[in-house]
Amino acid sequence: MLHPLIRMMVKIAIASLIVGAILSHFGITADQLVRELGLTTERIEDWARRGFAWALPNLLLGSLVIIPVWFLAYLFRPPRSSNRPD
């Protein structure tokens, strides 16, 4: 049984593969679609870099708080009951 997140990612990958094959059959490329939207690859790269430059420091800052809080909650949670027969 696959985890629901992995199952969803596999479905998205298969759907993307099918749609990409159909678009390719009609001669439509990713470059054409990007140009139709008025974008350039350099502009998309710049947006990706700026997004990563914004997200990484915030991710690190948040993890400095979240990870110790999670660890303390993990340490002080009540023990689980074991219902397994010996």
mmCIF file as gemmi writes it, N, C-alpha and C atoms, coordinates in Angstrom:
data_model
loop_
_atom_site.group_PDB
_atom_site.id
_atom_site.type_symbol
_atom_site.label_atom_id
_atom_site.label_alt_id
_atom_site.label_comp_id
_atom_site.label_asym_id
_atom_site.label_entity_id
_atom_site.label_seq_id
_atom_site.pdbx_PDB_ins_code
_atom_site.Cartn_x
_atom_site.Cartn_y
_atom_site.Cartn_z
_atom_site.occupancy
_atom_site.B_iso_or_equiv
_atom_site.pdbx_formal_charge
_atom_site.auth_seq_id
_atom_site.auth_asym_id
_atom_site.pdbx_PDB_model_num
ATOM 1 N N . MET Axp A 1 ? 0.851 -1.175 0 1 0 ? 1 A 1
ATOM 2 C CA . MET Axp A 1 ? 0 0 0 1 0 ? 1 A 1
ATOM 3 C C . MET Axp A 1 ? 0.895 1.235 0 1 0 ? 1 A 1
ATOM 4 N N . LEU Axp A 2 ? 0.728 2.08 -1.012 1 0 ? 2 A 1
ATOM 5 C CA . LEU Axp A 2 ? 1.539 3.282 -1.119 1 0 ? 2 A 1
ATOM 6 C C . LEU Axp A 2 ? 0.996 4.394 -0.23 1 0 ? 2 A 1
ATOM 7 N N . HIS Axp A 3 ? 1.882 5.199 0.235 1 0 ? 3 A 1
ATOM 8 C CA . HIS Axp A 3 ? 1.501 6.373 1.014 1 0 ? 3 A 1
ATOM 9 C C . HIS Axp A 3 ? 0.673 7.295 0.115 1 0 ? 3 A 1
ATOM 10 N N . PRO Axp A 4 ? -0.372 7.959 0.643 1 0 ? 4 A 1
ATOM 11 C CA . PRO Axp A 4 ? -1.233 8.802 -0.201 1 0 ? 4 A 1
ATOM 12 C C . PRO Axp A 4 ? -0.478 9.89 -0.97 1 0 ? 4 A 1
ATOM 13 N N . LEU Axp A 5 ? 0.547 10.479 -0.385 1 0 ? 5 A 1
ATOM 14 C CA . LEU Axp A 5 ? 1.313 11.518 -1.073 1 0 ? 5 A 1
ATOM 15 C C . LEU Axp A 5 ? 2.052 10.94 -2.276 1 0 ? 5 A 1
ATOM 16 N N . ILE Axp A 6 ? 2.668 9.783 -2.096 1 0 ? 6 A 1
ATOM 17 C CA . ILE Axp A 6 ? 3.39 9.142 -3.195 1 0 ? 6 A 1
ATOM 18 C C . ILE Axp A 6 ? 2.41 8.722 -4.284 1 0 ? 6 A 1
ATOM 19 N N . ARG Axp A 7 ? 1.266 8.193 -3.885 1 0 ? 7 A 1
ATOM 20 C CA . ARG Axp A 7 ? 0.246 7.787 -4.854 1 0 ? 7 A 1
ATOM 21 C C . ARG Axp A 7 ? -0.215 8.994 -5.682 1 0 ? 7 A 1
ATOM 22 N N . MET Axp A 8 ? -0.426 10.143 -5.034 1 0 ? 8 A 1
ATOM 23 C CA . MET Axp A 8 ? -0.839 11.352 -5.738 1 0 ? 8 A 1
ATOM 24 C C . MET Axp A 8 ? 0.247 11.803 -6.706 1 0 ? 8 A 1
ATOM 25 N N . MET Axp A 9 ? 1.513 11.75 -6.283 1 0 ? 9 A 1
ATOM 26 C CA . MET Axp A 9 ? 2.61 12.163 -7.148 1 0 ? 9 A 1
ATOM 27 C C . MET Axp A 9 ? 2.723 11.258 -8.369 1 0 ? 9 A 1
ATOM 28 N N . VAL Axp A 10 ? 2.5 9.967 -8.189 1 0 ? 10 A 1
ATOM 29 C CA . VAL Axp A 10 ? 2.54 9.036 -9.32 1 0 ? 10 A 1
ATOM 30 C C . VAL Axp A 10 ? 1.411 9.346 -10.295 1 0 ? 10 A 1
ATOM 31 N N . LYS Axp A 11 ? 0.219 9.638 -9.778 1 0 ? 11 A 1
ATOM 32 C CA . LYS Axp A 11 ? -0.909 9.988 -10.646 1 0 ? 11 A 1
ATOM 33 C C . LYS Axp A 11 ? -0.621 11.253 -11.441 1 0 ? 11 A 1
ATOM 34 N N . ILE Axp A 12 ? -0.042 12.262 -10.784 1 0 ? 12 A 1
ATOM 35 C CA . ILE Axp A 12 ? 0.296 13.507 -11.472 1 0 ? 12 A 1
ATOM 36 C C . ILE Axp A 12 ? 1.349 13.252 -12.543 1 0 ? 12 A 1
ATOM 37 N N . ALA Axp A 13 ? 2.34 12.424 -12.243 1 0 ? 13 A 1
ATOM 38 C CA . ALA Axp A 13 ? 3.388 12.12 -13.217 1 0 ? 13 A 1
ATOM 39 C C . ALA Axp A 13 ? 2.808 11.394 -14.435 1 0 ? 13 A 1
ATOM 40 N N . ILE Axp A 14 ? 1.914 10.448 -14.203 1 0 ? 14 A 1
ATOM 41 C CA . ILE Axp A 14 ? 1.304 9.713 -15.318 1 0 ? 14 A 1
ATOM 42 C C . ILE Axp A 14 ? 0.425 10.636 -16.15 1 0 ? 14 A 1
ATOM 43 N N . ALA Axp A 15 ? -0.381 11.482 -15.502 1 0 ? 15 A 1
ATOM 44 C CA . ALA Axp A 15 ? -1.232 12.415 -16.235 1 0 ? 15 A 1
ATOM 45 C C . ALA Axp A 15 ? -0.374 13.395 -17.033 1 0 ? 15 A 1
ATOM 46 N N . SER Axp A 16 ? 0.726 13.873 -16.455 1 0 ? 16 A 1
ATOM 47 C CA . SER Axp A 16 ? 1.619 14.792 -17.165 1 0 ? 16 A 1
ATOM 48 C C . SER Axp A 16 ? 2.253 14.118 -18.372 1 0 ? 16 A 1
ATOM 49 N N . LEU Axp A 17 ? 2.635 12.86 -18.223 1 0 ? 17 A 1
ATOM 50 C CA . LEU Axp A 17 ? 3.219 12.113 -19.326 1 0 ? 17 A 1
ATOM 51 C C . LEU Axp A 17 ? 2.218 11.952 -20.473 1 0 ? 17 A 1
ATOM 52 N N . ILE Axp A 18 ? 0.985 11.636 -20.146 1 0 ? 18 A 1
ATOM 53 C CA . ILE Axp A 18 ? -0.048 11.464 -21.166 1 0 ? 18 A 1
ATOM 54 C C . ILE Axp A 18 ? -0.329 12.779 -21.881 1 0 ? 18 A 1
ATOM 55 N N . VAL Axp A 19 ? -0.529 13.865 -21.134 1 0 ? 19 A 1
ATOM 56 C CA . VAL Axp A 19 ? -0.808 15.166 -21.743 1 0 ? 19 A 1
ATOM 57 C C . VAL Axp A 19 ? 0.391 15.632 -22.566 1 0 ? 19 A 1
ATOM 58 N N . GLY Axp A 20 ? 1.608 15.424 -22.062 1 0 ? 20 A 1
ATOM 59 C CA . GLY Axp A 20 ? 2.807 15.794 -22.815 1 0 ? 20 A 1
ATOM 60 C C . GLY Axp A 20 ? 2.919 15.031 -24.122 1 0 ? 20 A 1
ATOM 61 N N . ALA Axp A 21 ? 2.586 13.741 -24.104 1 0 ? 21 A 1
ATOM 62 C CA . ALA Axp A 21 ? 2.625 12.946 -25.331 1 0 ? 21 A 1
ATOM 63 C C . ALA Axp A 21 ? 1.587 13.439 -26.337 1 0 ? 21 A 1
ATOM 64 N N . ILE Axp A 22 ? 0.401 13.788 -25.863 1 0 ? 22 A 1
ATOM 65 C CA . ILE Axp A 22 ? -0.645 14.301 -26.75 1 0 ? 22 A 1
ATOM 66 C C . ILE Axp A 22 ? -0.231 15.636 -27.36 1 0 ? 22 A 1
ATOM 67 N N . LEU Axp A 23 ? 0.29 16.553 -26.527 1 0 ? 23 A 1
ATOM 68 C CA . LEU Axp A 23 ? 0.735 17.849 -27.037 1 0 ? 23 A 1
ATOM 69 C C . LEU Axp A 23 ? 1.888 17.679 -28.024 1 0 ? 23 A 1
ATOM 70 N N . SER Axp A 24 ? 2.802 16.769 -27.721 1 0 ? 24 A 1
ATOM 71 C CA . SER Axp A 24 ? 3.919 16.507 -28.618 1 0 ? 24 A 1
ATOM 72 C C . SER Axp A 24 ? 3.426 15.965 -29.955 1 0 ? 24 A 1
ATOM 73 N N . HIS Axp A 25 ? 2.411 15.145 -29.941 1 0 ? 25 A 1
ATOM 74 C CA . HIS Axp A 25 ? 1.834 14.596 -31.176 1 0 ? 25 A 1
ATOM 75 C C . HIS Axp A 25 ? 1.314 15.709 -32.079 1 0 ? 25 A 1
ATOM 76 N N . PHE Axp A 26 ? 0.774 16.776 -31.478 1 0 ? 26 A 1
ATOM 77 C CA . PHE Axp A 26 ? 0.264 17.904 -32.255 1 0 ? 26 A 1
ATOM 78 C C . PHE Axp A 26 ? 1.332 18.963 -32.529 1 0 ? 26 A 1
ATOM 79 N N . GLY Axp A 27 ? 2.587 18.701 -32.142 1 0 ? 27 A 1
ATOM 80 C CA . GLY Axp A 27 ? 3.684 19.606 -32.437 1 0 ? 27 A 1
ATOM 81 C C . GLY Axp A 27 ? 3.792 20.79 -31.504 1 0 ? 27 A 1
ATOM 82 N N . ILE Axp A 28 ? 3.183 20.722 -30.354 1 0 ? 28 A 1
ATOM 83 C CA . ILE Axp A 28 ? 3.243 21.816 -29.38 1 0 ? 28 A 1
ATOM 84 C C . ILE Axp A 28 ? 4.399 21.537 -28.422 1 0 ? 28 A 1
ATOM 85 N N . THR Axp A 29 ? 5.269 22.533 -28.268 1 0 ? 29 A 1
ATOM 86 C CA . THR Axp A 29 ? 6.419 22.367 -27.378 1 0 ? 29 A 1
ATOM 87 C C . THR Axp A 29 ? 6.287 23.295 -26.172 1 0 ? 29 A 1
ATOM 88 N N . ALA Axp A 30 ? 7.085 23.009 -25.169 1 0 ? 30 A 1
ATOM 89 C CA . ALA Axp A 30 ? 7.086 23.847 -23.967 1 0 ? 30 A 1
ATOM 90 C C . ALA Axp A 30 ? 7.574 25.255 -24.302 1 0 ? 30 A 1
ATOM 91 N N . ASP Axp A 31 ? 8.538 25.37 -25.203 1 0 ? 31 A 1
ATOM 92 C CA . ASP Axp A 31 ? 9.052 26.683 -25.602 1 0 ? 31 A 1
ATOM 93 C C . ASP Axp A 31 ? 7.954 27.53 -26.247 1 0 ? 31 A 1
ATOM 94 N N . GLN Axp A 32 ? 7.128 26.904 -27.07 1 0 ? 32 A 1
ATOM 95 C CA . GLN Axp A 32 ? 6.021 27.627 -27.702 1 0 ? 32 A 1
ATOM 96 C C . GLN Axp A 32 ? 5.023 28.119 -26.66 1 0 ? 32 A 1
ATOM 97 N N . LEU Axp A 33 ? 4.692 27.264 -25.712 1 0 ? 33 A 1
ATOM 98 C CA . LEU Axp A 33 ? 3.734 27.66 -24.677 1 0 ? 33 A 1
ATOM 99 C C . LEU Axp A 33 ? 4.268 28.804 -23.83 1 0 ? 33 A 1
ATOM 100 N N . VAL Axp A 34 ? 5.548 28.752 -23.504 1 0 ? 34 A 1
ATOM 101 C CA . VAL Axp A 34 ? 6.152 29.81 -22.688 1 0 ? 34 A 1
ATOM 102 C C . VAL Axp A 34 ? 6.129 31.133 -23.454 1 0 ? 34 A 1
ATOM 103 N N . ARG Axp A 35 ? 6.451 31.094 -24.752 1 0 ? 35 A 1
ATOM 104 C CA . ARG Axp A 35 ? 6.423 32.316 -25.564 1 0 ? 35 A 1
ATOM 105 C C . ARG Axp A 35 ? 5.005 32.861 -25.701 1 0 ? 35 A 1
ATOM 106 N N . GLU Axp A 36 ? 4.02 31.989 -25.821 1 0 ? 36 A 1
ATOM 107 C CA . GLU Axp A 36 ? 2.622 32.432 -25.927 1 0 ? 36 A 1
ATOM 108 C C . GLU Axp A 36 ? 2.17 33.159 -24.664 1 0 ? 36 A 1
ATOM 109 N N . LEU Axp A 37 ? 2.712 32.761 -23.525 1 0 ? 37 A 1
ATOM 110 C CA . LEU Axp A 37 ? 2.374 33.411 -22.256 1 0 ? 37 A 1
ATOM 111 C C . LEU Axp A 37 ? 3.161 34.696 -22.041 1 0 ? 37 A 1
ATOM 112 N N . GLY Axp A 38 ? 4.076 35.008 -22.957 1 0 ? 38 A 1
ATOM 113 C CA . GLY Axp A 38 ? 4.862 36.234 -22.842 1 0 ? 38 A 1
ATOM 114 C C . GLY Axp A 38 ? 6.002 36.119 -21.857 1 0 ? 38 A 1
ATOM 115 N N . LEU Axp A 39 ? 6.466 34.919 -21.623 1 0 ? 39 A 1
ATOM 116 C CA . LEU Axp A 39 ? 7.562 34.703 -20.68 1 0 ? 39 A 1
ATOM 117 C C . LEU Axp A 39 ? 8.818 34.304 -21.43 1 0 ? 39 A 1
ATOM 118 N N . THR Axp A 40 ? 9.941 34.433 -20.752 1 0 ? 40 A 1
ATOM 119 C CA . THR Axp A 40 ? 11.206 33.928 -21.284 1 0 ? 40 A 1
ATOM 120 C C . THR Axp A 40 ? 11.782 32.964 -20.26 1 0 ? 40 A 1
ATOM 121 N N . THR Axp A 41 ? 12.669 32.116 -20.733 1 0 ? 41 A 1
ATOM 122 C CA . THR Axp A 41 ? 13.287 31.174 -19.801 1 0 ? 41 A 1
ATOM 123 C C . THR Axp A 41 ? 14.126 31.912 -18.757 1 0 ? 41 A 1
ATOM 124 N N . GLU Axp A 42 ? 14.732 33.023 -19.159 1 0 ? 42 A 1
ATOM 125 C CA . GLU Axp A 42 ? 15.528 33.805 -18.204 1 0 ? 42 A 1
ATOM 126 C C . GLU Axp A 42 ? 14.637 34.387 -17.113 1 0 ? 42 A 1
ATOM 127 N N . ARG Axp A 43 ? 13.456 34.839 -17.494 1 0 ? 43 A 1
ATOM 128 C CA . ARG Axp A 43 ? 12.524 35.41 -16.511 1 0 ? 43 A 1
ATOM 129 C C . ARG Axp A 43 ? 12.041 34.329 -15.533 1 0 ? 43 A 1
ATOM 130 N N . ILE Axp A 44 ? 11.757 33.143 -16.044 1 0 ? 44 A 1
ATOM 131 C CA . ILE Axp A 44 ? 11.319 32.042 -15.185 1 0 ? 44 A 1
ATOM 132 C C . ILE Axp A 44 ? 12.444 31.636 -14.24 1 0 ? 44 A 1
ATOM 133 N N . GLU Axp A 45 ? 13.683 31.571 -14.763 1 0 ? 45 A 1
ATOM 134 C CA . GLU Axp A 45 ? 14.83 31.254 -13.908 1 0 ? 45 A 1
ATOM 135 C C . GLU Axp A 45 ? 15.01 32.306 -12.813 1 0 ? 45 A 1
ATOM 136 N N . ASP Axp A 46 ? 14.841 33.572 -13.165 1 0 ? 46 A 1
ATOM 137 C CA . ASP Axp A 46 ? 14.971 34.648 -12.186 1 0 ? 46 A 1
ATOM 138 C C . ASP Axp A 46 ? 13.911 34.521 -11.094 1 0 ? 46 A 1
ATOM 139 N N . TRP Axp A 47 ? 12.669 34.247 -11.491 1 0 ? 47 A 1
ATOM 140 C CA . TRP Axp A 47 ? 11.61 34.053 -10.492 1 0 ? 47 A 1
ATOM 141 C C . TRP Axp A 47 ? 11.918 32.87 -9.581 1 0 ? 47 A 1
ATOM 142 N N . ALA Axp A 48 ? 12.422 31.776 -10.163 1 0 ? 48 A 1
ATOM 143 C CA . ALA Axp A 48 ? 12.756 30.598 -9.358 1 0 ? 48 A 1
ATOM 144 C C . ALA Axp A 48 ? 13.883 30.916 -8.378 1 0 ? 48 A 1
ATOM 145 N N . ARG Axp A 49 ? 14.91 31.618 -8.851 1 0 ? 49 A 1
ATOM 146 C CA . ARG Axp A 49 ? 16.025 31.992 -7.958 1 0 ? 49 A 1
ATOM 147 C C . ARG Axp A 49 ? 15.569 32.911 -6.834 1 0 ? 49 A 1
ATOM 148 N N . ARG Axp A 50 ? 14.75 33.913 -7.184 1 0 ? 50 A 1
ATOM 149 C CA . ARG Axp A 50 ? 14.25 34.838 -6.164 1 0 ? 50 A 1
ATOM 150 C C . ARG Axp A 50 ? 13.357 34.115 -5.161 1 0 ? 50 A 1
ATOM 151 N N . GLY Axp A 51 ? 12.542 33.199 -5.647 1 0 ? 51 A 1
ATOM 152 C CA . GLY Axp A 51 ? 11.688 32.429 -4.745 1 0 ? 51 A 1
ATOM 153 C C . GLY Axp A 51 ? 12.505 31.563 -3.806 1 0 ? 51 A 1
ATOM 154 N N . PHE Axp A 52 ? 13.538 30.913 -4.337 1 0 ? 52 A 1
ATOM 155 C CA . PHE Axp A 52 ? 14.408 30.079 -3.51 1 0 ? 52 A 1
ATOM 156 C C . PHE Axp A 52 ? 15.18 30.93 -2.508 1 0 ? 52 A 1
ATOM 157 N N . ALA Axp A 53 ? 15.658 32.104 -2.962 1 0 ? 53 A 1
ATOM 158 C CA . ALA Axp A 53 ? 16.397 33.004 -2.072 1 0 ? 53 A 1
ATOM 159 C C . ALA Axp A 53 ? 15.51 33.515 -0.948 1 0 ? 53 A 1
ATOM 160 N N . TRP Axp A 54 ? 14.216 33.656 -1.19 1 0 ? 54 A 1
ATOM 161 C CA . TRP Axp A 54 ? 13.292 34.071 -0.141 1 0 ? 54 A 1
ATOM 162 C C . TRP Axp A 54 ? 12.948 32.899 0.772 1 0 ? 54 A 1
ATOM 163 N N . ALA Axp A 55 ? 12.712 31.719 0.201 1 0 ? 55 A 1
ATOM 164 C CA . ALA Axp A 55 ? 12.21 30.59 0.974 1 0 ? 55 A 1
ATOM 165 C C . ALA Axp A 55 ? 13.275 29.968 1.877 1 0 ? 55 A 1
ATOM 166 N N . LEU Axp A 56 ? 14.49 29.839 1.414 1 0 ? 56 A 1
ATOM 167 C CA . LEU Axp A 56 ? 15.516 29.141 2.191 1 0 ? 56 A 1
ATOM 168 C C . LEU Axp A 56 ? 15.779 29.782 3.556 1 0 ? 56 A 1
ATOM 169 N N . PRO Axp A 57 ? 16.019 31.094 3.651 1 0 ? 57 A 1
ATOM 170 C CA . PRO Axp A 57 ? 16.239 31.668 4.989 1 0 ? 57 A 1
ATOM 171 C C . PRO Axp A 57 ? 15.021 31.517 5.9 1 0 ? 57 A 1
ATOM 172 N N . ASN Axp A 58 ? 13.813 31.655 5.339 1 0 ? 58 A 1
ATOM 173 C CA . ASN Axp A 58 ? 12.615 31.497 6.156 1 0 ? 58 A 1
ATOM 174 C C . ASN Axp A 58 ? 12.435 30.054 6.613 1 0 ? 58 A 1
ATOM 175 N N . LEU Axp A 59 ? 12.787 29.104 5.757 1 0 ? 59 A 1
ATOM 176 C CA . LEU Axp A 59 ? 12.714 27.692 6.126 1 0 ? 59 A 1
ATOM 177 C C . LEU Axp A 59 ? 13.687 27.38 7.265 1 0 ? 59 A 1
ATOM 178 N N . LEU Axp A 60 ? 14.894 27.886 7.157 1 0 ? 60 A 1
ATOM 179 C CA . LEU Axp A 60 ? 15.893 27.656 8.206 1 0 ? 60 A 1
ATOM 180 C C . LEU Axp A 60 ? 15.485 28.324 9.518 1 0 ? 60 A 1
ATOM 181 N N . LEU Axp A 61 ? 14.988 29.553 9.442 1 0 ? 61 A 1
ATOM 182 C CA . LEU Axp A 61 ? 14.559 30.268 10.641 1 0 ? 61 A 1
ATOM 183 C C . LEU Axp A 61 ? 13.407 29.533 11.335 1 0 ? 61 A 1
ATOM 184 N N . GLY Axp A 62 ? 12.436 29.097 10.556 1 0 ? 62 A 1
ATOM 185 C CA . GLY Axp A 62 ? 11.311 28.362 11.133 1 0 ? 62 A 1
ATOM 186 C C . GLY Axp A 62 ? 11.74 27.035 11.741 1 0 ? 62 A 1
ATOM 187 N N . SER Axp A 63 ? 12.688 26.365 11.102 1 0 ? 63 A 1
ATOM 188 C CA . SER Axp A 63 ? 13.129 25.076 11.635 1 0 ? 63 A 1
ATOM 189 C C . SER Axp A 63 ? 13.889 25.236 12.95 1 0 ? 63 A 1
ATOM 190 N N . LEU Axp A 64 ? 14.499 26.402 13.174 1 0 ? 64 A 1
ATOM 191 C CA . LEU Axp A 64 ? 15.178 26.64 14.451 1 0 ? 64 A 1
ATOM 192 C C . LEU Axp A 64 ? 14.192 26.66 15.616 1 0 ? 64 A 1
ATOM 193 N N . VAL Axp A 65 ? 12.942 26.945 15.34 1 0 ? 65 A 1
ATOM 194 C CA . VAL Axp A 65 ? 11.917 26.944 16.377 1 0 ? 65 A 1
ATOM 195 C C . VAL Axp A 65 ? 11.158 25.623 16.386 1 0 ? 65 A 1
ATOM 196 N N . ILE Axp A 66 ? 10.745 25.159 15.226 1 0 ? 66 A 1
ATOM 197 C CA . ILE Axp A 66 ? 9.872 23.997 15.121 1 0 ? 66 A 1
ATOM 198 C C . ILE Axp A 66 ? 10.552 22.711 15.569 1 0 ? 66 A 1
ATOM 199 N N . ILE Axp A 67 ? 11.789 22.471 15.149 1 0 ? 67 A 1
ATOM 200 C CA . ILE Axp A 67 ? 12.448 21.201 15.475 1 0 ? 67 A 1
ATOM 201 C C . ILE Axp A 67 ? 12.652 21.035 16.983 1 0 ? 67 A 1
ATOM 202 N N . PRO Axp A 68 ? 13.142 22.019 17.744 1 0 ? 68 A 1
ATOM 203 C CA . PRO Axp A 68 ? 13.242 21.815 19.201 1 0 ? 68 A 1
ATOM 204 C C . PRO Axp A 68 ? 11.88 21.616 19.875 1 0 ? 68 A 1
ATOM 205 N N . VAL Axp A 69 ? 10.854 22.35 19.429 1 0 ? 69 A 1
ATOM 206 C CA . VAL Axp A 69 ? 9.521 22.179 20.009 1 0 ? 69 A 1
ATOM 207 C C . VAL Axp A 69 ? 9.006 20.779 19.728 1 0 ? 69 A 1
ATOM 208 N N . TRP Axp A 70 ? 9.185 20.294 18.49 1 0 ? 70 A 1
ATOM 209 C CA . TRP Axp A 70 ? 8.752 18.936 18.152 1 0 ? 70 A 1
ATOM 210 C C . TRP Axp A 70 ? 9.516 17.913 18.992 1 0 ? 70 A 1
ATOM 211 N N . PHE Axp A 71 ? 10.826 18.115 19.157 1 0 ? 71 A 1
ATOM 212 C CA . PHE Axp A 71 ? 11.63 17.168 19.92 1 0 ? 71 A 1
ATOM 213 C C . PHE Axp A 71 ? 11.174 17.102 21.378 1 0 ? 71 A 1
ATOM 214 N N . LEU Axp A 72 ? 10.889 18.258 21.979 1 0 ? 72 A 1
ATOM 215 C CA . LEU Axp A 72 ? 10.401 18.269 23.363 1 0 ? 72 A 1
ATOM 216 C C . LEU Axp A 72 ? 9.034 17.59 23.47 1 0 ? 72 A 1
ATOM 217 N N . ALA Axp A 73 ? 8.159 17.843 22.525 1 0 ? 73 A 1
ATOM 218 C CA . ALA Axp A 73 ? 6.845 17.195 22.536 1 0 ? 73 A 1
ATOM 219 C C . ALA Axp A 73 ? 7 15.691 22.371 1 0 ? 73 A 1
ATOM 220 N N . TYR Axp A 74 ? 7.949 15.268 21.541 1 0 ? 74 A 1
ATOM 221 C CA . TYR Axp A 74 ? 8.202 13.841 21.334 1 0 ? 74 A 1
ATOM 222 C C . TYR Axp A 74 ? 8.738 13.195 22.61 1 0 ? 74 A 1
ATOM 223 N N . LEU Axp A 75 ? 9.631 13.89 23.307 1 0 ? 75 A 1
ATOM 224 C CA . LEU Axp A 75 ? 10.212 13.338 24.535 1 0 ? 75 A 1
ATOM 225 C C . LEU Axp A 75 ? 9.191 13.203 25.66 1 0 ? 75 A 1
ATOM 226 N N . PHE Axp A 76 ? 8.287 14.175 25.775 1 0 ? 76 A 1
ATOM 227 C CA . PHE Axp A 76 ? 7.378 14.205 26.923 1 0 ? 76 A 1
ATOM 228 C C . PHE Axp A 76 ? 5.981 13.67 26.632 1 0 ? 76 A 1
ATOM 229 N N . ARG Axp A 77 ? 5.781 13.045 25.479 1 0 ? 77 A 1
ATOM 230 C CA . ARG Axp A 77 ? 4.466 12.475 25.214 1 0 ? 77 A 1
ATOM 231 C C . ARG Axp A 77 ? 4.288 11.206 26.042 1 0 ? 77 A 1
ATOM 232 N N . PRO Axp A 78 ? 3.03 10.868 26.34 1 0 ? 78 A 1
ATOM 233 C CA . PRO Axp A 78 ? 2.814 9.653 27.136 1 0 ? 78 A 1
ATOM 234 C C . PRO Axp A 78 ? 3.202 8.409 26.349 1 0 ? 78 A 1
ATOM 235 N N . PRO Axp A 79 ? 3.652 7.363 27.062 1 0 ? 79 A 1
ATOM 236 C CA . PRO Axp A 79 ? 4.054 6.138 26.357 1 0 ? 79 A 1
ATOM 237 C C . PRO Axp A 79 ? 2.848 5.471 25.701 1 0 ? 79 A 1
ATOM 238 N N . ARG Axp A 80 ? 3.107 4.793 24.619 1 0 ? 80 A 1
ATOM 239 C CA . ARG Axp A 80 ? 2.061 4.075 23.913 1 0 ? 80 A 1
ATOM 240 C C . ARG Axp A 80 ? 1.802 2.745 24.611 1 0 ? 80 A 1
ATOM 241 N N . SER Axp A 81 ? 0.54 2.344 24.565 1 0 ? 81 A 1
ATOM 242 C CA . SER Axp A 81 ? 0.216 1.051 25.168 1 0 ? 81 A 1
ATOM 243 C C . SER Axp A 81 ? 0.458 -0.034 24.134 1 0 ? 81 A 1
ATOM 244 N N . SER Axp A 82 ? 1 -1.129 24.588 1 0 ? 82 A 1
ATOM 245 C CA . SER Axp A 82 ? 1.286 -2.252 23.718 1 0 ? 82 A 1
ATOM 246 C C . SER Axp A 82 ? 0.23 -3.333 23.93 1 0 ? 82 A 1
ATOM 247 N N . ASN Axp A 83 ? -0.499 -3.634 22.879 1 0 ? 83 A 1
ATOM 248 C CA . ASN Axp A 83 ? -1.549 -4.653 22.963 1 0 ? 83 A 1
ATOM 249 C C . ASN Axp A 83 ? -1.129 -5.958 22.295 1 0 ? 83 A 1
ATOM 250 N N . ARG Axp A 84 ? 0.165 -6.118 22.065 1 0 ? 84 A 1
ATOM 251 C CA . ARG Axp A 84 ? 0.651 -7.343 21.423 1 0 ? 84 A 1
ATOM 252 C C . ARG Axp A 84 ? 0.771 -8.449 22.46 1 0 ? 84 A 1
ATOM 253 N N . PRO Axp A 85 ? 0.268 -9.641 22.119 1 0 ? 85 A 1
ATOM 254 C CA . PRO Axp A 85 ? 0.447 -10.78 23.047 1 0 ? 85 A 1
ATOM 255 C C . PRO Axp A 85 ? 1.881 -11.28 22.987 1 0 ? 85 A 1
ATOM 256 N N . ASP Axp A 86 ? 2.438 -11.665 24.134 1 0 ? 86 A 1
ATOM 257 C CA . ASP Axp A 86 ? 3.831 -12.165 24.172 1 0 ? 86 A 1
ATOM 258 C C . ASP Axp A 86 ? 3.891 -13.642 23.96 1 0 ? 86 A 1
